C-alpha cells in the first residue's frame, strides 16, 4: 500500500512537470471598466485545463495557461469576459477590464438589493465550483467490483484541489454573510430601533445575529430579537 502511494505521488509530480513544459503563468490585474478601480472576488477558469483561481486583494491574478487556451473571467454584477491566450501575453502580462452588468441611471437611487437576485447571480457566476462536487481522498475512484475505495492522495493533496476546496469554502461563507445582511439589514434595523449614523453602525456590528438564527427565525422573531438587543444597547449607553 505504501509503495502504491509513493507511485501515485511520483506520477503526479511527473504529470505536473510535463504540463509545466507546455504551460506558463498568465498574469495581470483586473479592473472595473467604468471606475478603473481594481476588482476582488473575480473567479477565473482555464476552459482547456479546467484550472481555476481567484484574484488577490490587490486585483492581481495568476493562472497556468498555454498559447491558444481560453480563459474566462466572471464576477458578481459584471459581464463575463473570455480571453484567448496569445504568446505575447506571457511576456507583457495582460490586464482585464470587466463591464458592470447593469447600467444604472444617475437619477436612480440604489438601495439594498434583493437577496434572491444576488444569490442567483452568485450561483451563476461561480457554478463551475458550487455545482461540481470536489473529490475527496478517493478522488471519486471506486473499484470496478463496487466494493471498497481506491485512494488517490496525489489528486487530493494537489495544489489545484486544495485551491478549489478553499474557494468553495469561501463562496459558501460569503453566501452565509450575504444572508445575514439580508435578514438583519440596515434599513430593517433602523426602522425598529430609530438609530442612525454611528449609533446604528455600532448596533449592527455589536448585535449581528448568527447565520443559524437568521435561517430559523421569521420576521416576528427578528423584530423581537432587535427589541431585546435595543434594550441592552440603550442601558449601556445610559451607563457610559
N, C-alpha and C positions, 0 to 999 in steps of 0.2 A: 504494500500500500504506500509506504514511504517513497519507494522508487517511482511509483506511478505519479505521485505528487511532484517529485523532482522533475520527471519527464515533462509533465504538463507545464510547469513553470519555465522549463528550458524552451519548450515550443513557443510559449507566449512571448518570451524575450526575443526568440528568433523571428517570429512574425512581426513584432514591433520594429525590430531592426530593419527587416525587409521593407516594411511600409514606409519607414523614415527615408529610405532612398528615393522613393517616388514623391513623398510629401514634404512640404516645407511649412513654415509657420506664416500664416497670413495675419497681419495685424493692422490696427488703425484706431481711430476714435469715432464714436457715433454721436451725432449732433441732432438737435431739433432743427428742422429746416426753416422754421419761422423765427425762432429766437436765437439760434446759433449756440444755445446752451448745450452742454453735454448731457447725455441720457444714461440712466441706470436701468437695471432690470430689463435689459433687452436680451431676448433669447435668440441664440444663433445656432443653426444646424447646417452641417455639410450634407447635402442630399445624396452625394455619391458614397461617402464613407459612413454616414449616419452618426458622425461625431457631433457633439453638442458642447456649448459653453454659454456663459452669460458674461456681460461686460463688468468691469471693475467699477468701483465707486467713482473713479475719475473719468469713466466713459470709455476706457480703453478695452479693446477686445484682442484676442489672440487665439487662433484656431488652426489646427493642421489642415492643409489643403494641397492639392496638386493642380497644375495648369489644366483648365477645362472644367474643373469642379464647379458646381452651382451651390452657392451659399445663400441661405435665407435668413433675413433679419426680421424679427417680429417683436412688437411691444404693445402693451395695452394702450388703446387710444390713438395708435399710429397705423398708417398703411404699411403692410409688409413690403419688403424690398428684396429682390433676388439679384445676386451678383454672379456673373460668370468670371471665374478667376483667369487672369492673364499673367504672363511671366513677369512683366514689369512691376506688378503689384507687390511681389515678394521683395523687390529691391527698394521701392519708394514707400511701401505701405499704402493702405487705401482707407480713406475716411468715408463714412456713410452719413447722409442726412435723411432722416425719416420725416415724412409729412404727417401732420395731425389728421386723424380720420374725419374729424368734424370741424368745419369752418364756421366758427361762431361769430355772429354779427356783434359789433361793438355795443349796440343798444340792448343786447340781451344780457340780463343779469343771471349769472350762473350760480345756482345754489347746490345743495347736496344732491349727488346723483343717485339714481335708483340702484339699489344693491343688486337686484336680479340682473339688470342690464350689464352692470360692471362684471358680475360673476360670470355671465355667459361670455363676455369679451375675454376674460382671463382664461376660461376654459378653451376658447377657440385659439387664442394666441399661443398657449402652451400645451395644446392637446398632444403634441409629439411625446411629451413627458408624462402628462397626467393620465392619458388613456393607455399607455404601454406599461404593463406590469414589469417592474425591473427584476432581473434574475437574482436568485439567492445564491447560496454556496453551491447549489447543484447546477447552476447555470441553465435551468429549465430542462435538464437532461434526466431521462428515466430509461432504464434498460428496456430492450425490446420485449422482454417477458412480462413487463408491467410490475415487477416486484423490485423493491429497493430503490436506491438512487445512485446516480453516477456523479461523484464530486467534481466540481470544476473550479478549484480555488484560483486558477490563473485568471479566469474572467471575472470572478467575484472581487478579487483584490486589485484589479487593474485600475489605473488612474481614471479611465473613461467611466467604468461602472461606479467608482466612488464619487466622481463628479456628478453623475446622473442621480445617484441617491441623495446627495446633498442638495441638488437643485430641486428635486421633487419635494424634499422635506421643507425647503424654503418656500416653495409655492404653496404648499398646504398650510404652512404657518401664516403666510400673508393672507390667505383666504380667511383664516380664523380672525385675524386682526381686522380685516375689512368688515366681517360680520358684526363684530363688537362695535365698530364705529357706526354701523348702520342702526343697530338696536339702541345704542347709547349715544345717539347723535347730538351734536352741539345744539341744534335748534330744538330738539325734543327736550333736552335737559334745561335749556334756558326757559322754555315755556312753563315748566313746572317748578322752577326754582326762582325765577326772576333775576338770576345772577347775570352779570355782564362783564366783558373785558377780562382783566386779570383774575378776578374772583371766579368767573365761570371757568377759565382755563385751569385754575388751581383745583376746582371741584372735579373737573373731568379727569384730571391726572390722579388725584388722590383717591377717588372712589370708582375708578374704572372697574366694571364687573368682569368676571371670568367668562370665557367662551362658553363653558358648560352651563353657567347660569343663564346666559342670553339664549341659548338653544332651548332651555327648558321653560323659560318664562314667557308669558303673554304680555300684552300691553299693560294690563292692570297690575301684574306682578312688578313690571319695571317702574311704574308710577309709584307704587308702594316702596320699592327699593330706593328710589330717588328721594322720596319724602323722608324716609328714615335717615338716610345719609345727610340730608339737608339739616336735620335737627342736630346731628353731630357736628357738622361744619359750623353752624351758627353758634353753638356752645363754645367751640374752640375759638372762634373769632371774638366772642364776648370776653373770654378769659385772657386774651392777649394783653 
